Amino acid sequence: MLACRESLRNAGLCKAGKAGLYKPRPAPSGFLALEKRVTGSRISSEGLDARQRRLLFRSWHRGIREMDLVLGRFADAQIAQWSQAELDDYERLLEIPDQPFFAWVSGAEAVPAEHDTPMFRRLREFHDSGEALR
């Protein structure tokens, strides 16, 4: 059995005499702080056409978890009501790489004019209003 160093014991990081096995986890930040144990779409794809199902899947499988939450929740809430033109606009948004997209949605960077579309503004408004938490 490993001995627990005094500094670890005082920090509450030792249990059953096993030093260093219990490490504190960092607190979530940004959009991750909003996650409520939701790991994927909350809607059924029943009733959606093939294109809507594909876009919904792409919304929840972006590459970074923050963008999954941003786009996935937005698509969950609204994709069933979108027209073909709105689906076209949304599909163009999905082509934007994660890092700049997240910076624009979070307000860390200004949105370039070519991407400041009505669909992008709806997405940002959706998250700013707190609808994403419902």
Backbone hydrogen bonds, N-H to C=O, Kabsch-Sander energy under -0.5 kcal/mol:
donor,donor_aa,acceptor,acceptor_aa,energy
5,R,3,A,-0.6
9,R,5,R,-2.4
10,N,6,E,-2.7
11,A,7,S,-1.2
12,G,9,R,-1.2
13,L,8,L,-2.7
15,K,18,K,-0.6
18,K,15,K,-2.1
19,A,17,G,-0.9
21,L,18,K,-1.1
22,Y,13,L,-0.8
23,K,21,L,-0.7
32,L,29,S,-1.3
33,A,30,G,-0.9
34,L,31,F,-1.3
35,E,32,L,-1.1
39,T,37,R,-0.6
48,L,45,S,-2.0
53,R,49,D,-2.5
54,R,50,A,-2.2
55,L,51,R,-2.6
56,L,52,Q,-2.5
57,F,53,R,-2.4
58,R,54,R,-2.6
59,S,55,L,-1.8
60,W,56,L,-1.4
60,W,57,F,-0.5
61,H,57,F,-0.7
61,H,58,R,-0.5
67,M,64,I,-0.7
68,D,64,I,-1.6
69,L,65,R,-2.3
70,V,66,E,-2.3
71,L,67,M,-2.7
72,G,59,S,-0.7
72,G,67,M,-0.6
72,G,68,D,-2.3
73,R,69,L,-1.4
74,F,70,V,-1.3
75,A,71,L,-2.8
76,D,72,G,-2.8
77,A,73,R,-2.0
78,Q,74,F,-1.6
79,I,75,A,-2.6
81,Q,78,Q,-1.9
82,W,78,Q,-0.6
82,W,79,I,-0.9
87,L,83,S,-2.3
88,D,84,Q,-2.1
89,D,85,A,-2.1
90,Y,86,E,-2.6
91,E,87,L,-2.6
92,R,88,D,-1.8
93,L,89,D,-1.6
94,L,90,Y,-1.9
95,E,91,E,-0.5
95,E,92,R,-0.9
96,I,93,L,-1.7
101,F,97,P,-1.8
102,F,98,D,-3.1
103,A,99,Q,-1.9
104,W,100,P,-2.1
105,V,101,F,-2.6
106,S,102,F,-2.6
107,G,103,A,-0.6
107,G,104,W,-0.5
108,A,103,A,-1.3
109,E,103,A,-1.7
115,H,112,P,-1.8
116,D,112,P,-1.0
116,D,113,A,-0.6
117,T,115,H,-2.2
121,R,117,T,-2.5
122,R,118,P,-2.1
123,L,119,M,-2.2
124,R,120,F,-2.6
125,E,121,R,-2.6
126,F,122,R,-2.5
127,H,123,L,-1.8
128,D,124,R,-2.8
129,S,125,E,-2.3
130,G,127,H,-0.6
131,E,126,F,-1.0
132,A,126,F,-0.9
133,L,130,G,-1.7
134,R,131,E,-1.4
